[in-house]
Amino acid sequence: MITSNQSALKLYQSLGYQISRELLCFSIPKADLTLSSSEHIDIKTSQHAPDDDLSTFWDKHTSWQYSKDTLATEPNYFVYVTAYMHQNLVGYGVIDPISGDIYQLAIHPEYRRQGVASTILSTLCQQTESSKIGCSNIDISNESLIAFLQKQQFKVVISQYEMHYSL
């Protein structure tokens, strides 16, 4: 639910829903991105999710809309980009090739600030013909991903609440 919609927030809260977290949505015109790649990072693209447990790379859990299980409902649709250094998986990203929306982007904590995310972002952008790149439902407390997106000049386009209802 959009955070600025106070009347909807009051309605949902009156029905017993509670805010579980705040999520940000970012966007940038593809032409405004300054993309770079590092030669020491090996990149692979696939329409299949890697078998590895990628949740160990996350600072925060993805929203349910972009979870591994949700993405698996549309096999062969999304493009998965994986990054390797010295044959070790060090990061990955997932993009919708039609909309240009990045659903997941995560780097193993030991390999951050080494050009991995920039290299993955560059490769993700090559996988879409969309004129814009989006990155939605980023937990507001995911400081490292937000800092990376802001460094790349992504702008927050909307803020929303993830809400839950306890039965």
C-alpha positions in Angstrom: 0.0 0.0 0.0 1.4 3.4 -1.0 2.6 5.3 2.1 1.2 8.6 1.1 -2.4 7.2 0.9 -3.3 7.9 4.5 -7.0 7.2 4.1 -6.3 3.7 2.8 -3.8 3.2 5.6 -6.4 4.1 8.2 -8.9 1.8 6.6 -6.6 -1.1 6.5 -5.5 -0.5 10.1 -9.2 -0.3 11.2 -9.6 -3.8 9.7 -6.8 -5.1 11.8 -3.9 -5.0 9.3 -0.5 -3.9 10.6 2.5 -2.5 8.8 5.3 -5.1 8.7 7.8 -3.0 6.8 8.3 -0.1 4.4 9.5 -0.8 0.8 11.0 1.6 -1.7 10.7 1.5 -5.5 13.5 2.9 -7.7 13.7 3.8 -11.3 16.1 5.4 -13.8 16.0 5.9 -17.6 18.3 3.3 -19.1 20.1 6.1 -21.1 21.0 7.8 -17.8 22.9 4.9 -16.4 26.7 4.9 -16.5 27.4 1.2 -16.8 30.7 -0.5 -16.0 32.0 -4.0 -15.9 35.1 -5.5 -14.2 37.2 -7.9 -16.2 38.0 -10.0 -13.2 34.4 -11.0 -12.8 33.0 -13.9 -14.9 29.3 -13.5 -15.8 26.8 -16.1 -16.8 23.2 -15.5 -18.0 20.4 -18.1 -17.9 16.6 -18.3 -17.9 16.9 -20.7 -14.9 17.5 -19.9 -11.3 20.8 -21.2 -9.9 20.6 -24.1 -7.6 22.6 -22.4 -4.9 21.0 -20.9 -1.8 21.2 -17.3 -2.7 19.5 -16.1 0.4 22.9 -16.0 2.2 23.7 -13.0 0.0 20.7 -11.0 1.2 20.7 -8.3 3.9 16.9 -8.4 3.9 14.4 -10.9 2.6 12.8 -10.1 -0.7 9.1 -9.3 -0.8 6.9 -12.3 -1.5 6.2 -10.9 -5.0 9.9 -11.4 -5.9 10.6 -14.6 -3.9 12.3 -17.6 -5.4 9.0 -19.5 -5.3 7.1 -16.7 -7.0 9.6 -16.4 -9.8 9.6 -20.2 -10.3 5.9 -19.9 -11.3 7.1 -18.5 -14.6 10.0 -20.7 -15.7 12.0 -19.6 -18.7 10.7 -16.0 -18.4 13.1 -14.1 -16.2 16.8 -13.6 -17.0 19.2 -14.6 -14.2 22.7 -13.1 -14.1 25.3 -14.8 -11.9 28.8 -13.4 -11.1 31.8 -15.5 -10.3 35.3 -14.7 -9.0 37.8 -17.5 -8.9 35.0 -19.9 -9.8 33.0 -18.9 -6.7 29.5 -17.5 -7.0 29.7 -14.0 -5.6 26.5 -12.3 -6.7 23.4 -12.5 -8.8 20.5 -10.5 -10.3 17.1 -11.3 -11.8 15.4 -9.1 -14.4 12.1 -9.1 -16.3 13.3 -8.8 -19.9 10.1 -7.0 -21.0 9.6 -4.4 -18.3 13.2 -3.9 -17.3 12.3 -4.4 -13.6 15.1 -6.0 -11.5 13.5 -8.4 -9.1 16.6 -9.4 -7.1 20.1 -8.1 -6.9 22.4 -9.3 -4.2 26.2 -9.7 -3.6 27.9 -12.0 -1.1 29.0 -9.7 1.8 32.7 -10.7 1.4 32.7 -9.5 -2.3 31.0 -6.1 -2.0 32.6 -2.9 -3.2 34.6 -4.8 -5.8 32.6 -4.0 -8.9 30.4 -7.1 -8.7 27.0 -5.3 -8.4 28.0 -2.8 -11.2 29.0 -5.6 -13.5 25.7 -7.5 -12.8 23.7 -4.3 -13.3 25.4 -3.7 -16.6 24.6 -7.2 -17.8 21.0 -7.0 -16.5 20.5 -3.8 -18.6 21.8 -5.6 -21.7 19.0 -8.2 -21.2 16.1 -5.8 -21.7 15.0 -3.4 -24.5 13.0 -1.4 -22.0 13.9 2.3 -21.9 13.8 2.3 -18.1 15.2 0.1 -15.4 13.3 -0.4 -12.1 14.1 -1.9 -8.8 11.1 -2.4 -6.6 10.2 -3.5 -3.1 13.5 -2.7 -1.5 13.3 -2.9 2.3 14.0 0.6 3.6 16.5 -0.9 6.1 18.5 -2.5 3.3 21.2 0.2 3.5 23.8 -1.4 1.2 21.4 -1.9 -1.7 19.8 1.5 -1.4 23.3 3.1 -1.3 24.3 1.2 -4.4 21.2 2.2 -6.3 21.6 5.9 -5.3 25.2 5.8 -6.3 24.0 4.7 -9.8 21.6 7.7 -9.8 18.3 5.6 -9.4 15.6 7.7 -7.9 12.8 6.7 -5.4 9.5 6.8 -7.3 7.2 5.4 -4.7 7.3 4.2 -1.1 4.8 1.6 0.1 4.0 -0.5 3.2 4.0 -4.2 3.3 1.1 -5.1 5.6 0.0 -8.3 7.3 -3.2 -9.5 9.0 -2.9 -11.9 11.9 -5.6 -14.6 12.0 
